[in-house]
Amino acid sequence: MKIIIKDVGYKRGYVTGPYLQESAGANADIVLEEGEDQEEAAIKALNYLKGITDKFHAQAHPGEDKTGGGSHTIIPQQGPEVIDYKKWERFEIDIDNAETSDELELIIKQVDTFPGRLLSTINAKRQALKPKNFVDGLE
C-alpha cells in the first residue's frame, strides 16, 4: 500500500541588501512505500526542498554570501550628530533681532531643522511681531 503525504513545504527568507529581503520556497508531495517511516520521509523531503531553495537563491544572486546568513552589506555606522551649540546660539540671537515677521520667516527658512527648545523662542517672537490690530480666530 502506498501512502501519499500532501504538500510538504519549505520556505526561507534571504537578506539581499540593506532593508531588502527575498523569500524563496518549494512544496512537494511525498509518496511513501509500505513500511517507510513517515517522519523520516518528511525530514528527507524538507532537506531536499531546502537544498533546492538555497540553490535557487545562489543562482539568482551570484557572488553573495553562501553561508546561509544572507548578503549583509555592512555600512559604516556614523556616530551621533554633533550639536553645534554656537550655531544655534547665533540662530537664537538672529531670531531675537528680527524686526519684522518676514525677516523672522527668512531666518527660520535658512535651516532645515532646529532644536525643539527654540520653538518657544520662535513662537514668542512671532507673537511679538504680530500687528496689534490683528485678531486670531473669530470675534
C-alpha positions, 0 to 999 in steps of 0.5 A: 500500500502506498501512502501519499503525504500532501504538500510538504513545504519549505520556505526561507527568507534571504537578506539581499541588501540593506532593508531588502529581503527575498523569500524563496520556497518549494512544496512537494508531495511525498509518496511513501512505500509500505513500511517507510517511516513517515517522519523520516520521509518528511525530514528527507523531503524538507532537506531536499526542498531546502537544498533546492531553495538555497540553490535557487537563491545562489543562482539568482544572486551570484557572488553573495554570501553562501553561508546561509546568513544572507548578503549583509552589506555592512555600512559604516555606522556614523556616530551621533550628530554633533550639536553645534551649540554656537550655531544655534546660539547665533540662530537664537540671537538672529531670531531675537533681532528680527524686526519684522515677521518676514525677516523672522520667516527668512531666518527660520527658512535658512535651516532645515531643522532646529532644536525643539527648545527654540520653538518657544523662542520662535513662537514668542517672537512671532507673537511679538511681531504680530500687528496689534490690530490683528485678531486670531480666530473669530470675534 
